[in-house]
Amino acid sequence: MKISITHRLFLAIILAAGMAVISLVLIMQLSMKQGFLRYINTMEKTGISRLAASLQEGYCPESGWEFVLHNPALWHRLVIASMPLGGPPPPPGIPADPSPKLEIEGPPSRPLPPHLAPHFIHRLFLLDADRKVLISRIKVPVGSEATPLLHQGKIVGYVGMVPREEMSEPHQARFIKEQSLAFAMVAGVVLLLATGLSLLLSRRLVRPLRGLAEATRQLAAGKFATRVEVVSADELGQLAGNFNTLAMTLEKNEQARQQWVADISHELRTPVAILRGEIEALQDGIRQPGPDALRSLHNEALRLARLVDDLYQLAMSDLGALTYQKENLDIIDLLKETVASHDTKFSDKGITLTSTLPIENTVEIFGDAERLYQLFANLLDNSLKYTNAGGELRISTTCHERTVTINFQDSAPGVAGADMDRLFERLYRVEASRNRATGGAGLGLAICRNIVEAHQGKISAQSSPLGGLWVQVELPRTKC
């Protein structure tokens, strides 16, 4: 049988409350019973004090304790006269009632209740100075507490009483029973209240969970616009907020996926359409096979191959499947090598390439030389494609204590501020001067970002002082 979380939570709260109430009742009953027993024993000790005063008054050094040993009636009257009446013991500093005068003849001055007298008398004992039992109806335990009896400052005996270990009187048992019944009634009322409150609490706690469960089912069905209401600031509210964040992220990812598919289809359609048109023109005899036709087909095939290769490289870097063989290397030497390989291309287009790089200082980083070469090559190709003829590209480095910053600043045309933050998105191009006509597919900067992030670095773009784009690459250093 499947038990819902509401019932589980309800049973858990009831079980916890029941165990707490039962434990409390048992502890209170035990504490009350022991406390009441200690109270009775304390009350009876006041009678021992009175009895000790009477015995000390009647003691005679010549005869010793013979006056009570051979006169049981006198012992009985002294005990009854010393018996407490049930009031609480006097506070500290206040003397108890005066000790009764020793009476050899006559009835006791304060009669003992019949149901208490035997129990009180049976537990009394009288010892001599050597703690030898003189009067006792029970066996006196060794080391029992006793009150010393003094005569002229000398101990002549002891009187004491074995304390109660349980309550045997009917009225005492009845009192304990009544208190236990009261505790049970209180426990029952508390359990009833706990049952009602736990039921309300369990339903209140489970209600938002049910909403989250339903929203999760809708999210799993592809309804990424699903949101739940955040009604509290506790853990459930945080869970609802995290769910909304997850749903928003999935919705954005779905939109990005759809845009990604549409952009790829659009990018592939152009070279494929050109290839198809060229081939159909050749088939229909509109164009004759020749060097120009073959060159056009070859260029479109190369363009398609570059696009597919860029897509593959980007997909691999997104998945983390690109292999990085990192080692300590001089980033300046690698940058100089990359710049040297592009000098001819910039010269052919009439773009001045200026690099201000350290000549002797070594700037080491922990990275993959091949991937970093690809990073710098993409940035150089980006400037080569989108910088007007007769323009300029400046490359410089700034060395910090823990990082090194590499700057690529080119001349016009520039990029609008609204488009600056989107330059590193895949398949994104500024639809002004930096467009498809230059041959780019909008994947180079996205690949650059993945390579930089794989080296725990940062890449950003801003307007260049030369009127174009300023790309900054920041990489962590291993050695100054």
CORZIBEL-V296986 format. One record per pair of residues at least 24 apart in sequence whose C-alpha atoms are under 6 Angstrom apart, sorted by the first residue. I is the first residue (numbers start at 1). J is the second residue. If there is no record, write none. Layout:
BEGIN
i: [I	I]
j: [J	J]
END
This chain:
BEGIN
i: [6	9	10	10	10	21	41	43	47	47	47	50	50	51	77	80	81	81	123	123	124	124	125	125	125	126	126	127	127	128	129	129	224	271	314	324	325	326	326	326	327	327	328	328	329	329	330	330	349	350	350	351	351	351	351	352	353	354	355	355	355	356	357	364	364	364	365	365	375	378	386	402	402	403	403	403	404	404	405	405	406	406	407	407	408	408	409	409	409	410	410	411	411	411	412	412	413	414	414	414]
j: [202	202	198	199	202	187	163	89	82	83	84	82	99	82	108	112	108	110	161	162	160	161	159	160	161	158	159	157	158	157	156	157	251	300	447	368	368	366	367	368	366	367	365	366	364	365	363	364	389	389	390	389	390	391	392	392	393	394	394	395	396	396	396	477	478	479	477	478	448	444	434	476	477	475	476	477	474	475	473	474	472	473	471	472	470	471	464	469	470	468	469	466	467	468	467	468	468	467	468	469]
END
